[in-house]
């Protein structure tokens, strides 16, 4: 339980921090941090209007499953796994969920 609370706190702070980063040059798009500590989902989404088209993109998505942080989506140029380690997450507790299991080992992270 202690690890879960620690990882929830790290991810909540991270998505808040990254929601303030401009990932798009479009002036009418905004980022929002979404934090769900009941179901352990954490996201940064970009939304708004671009050239008369509504945009809603999930830029970053994390889940906590079985005391591990799963990076489900990363559409940034940030090495988000390294950022998590800097913030105190154990390397063996990071799963690159967006990669197929056979490819995860090449990033030297756990494959579940």
Secondary structure, DSSP 8 states (H G I E B T S, - for coil): -HHHHHHHHHHHHHHHHHHTS---S-TTEEEEEEEETTTTEEEEEEEEEETTEEEEEEEEEEEEETTEEEEEEE-SSS-HHHHHHHTT--GGGEE-TTS-HHHHGGGT----
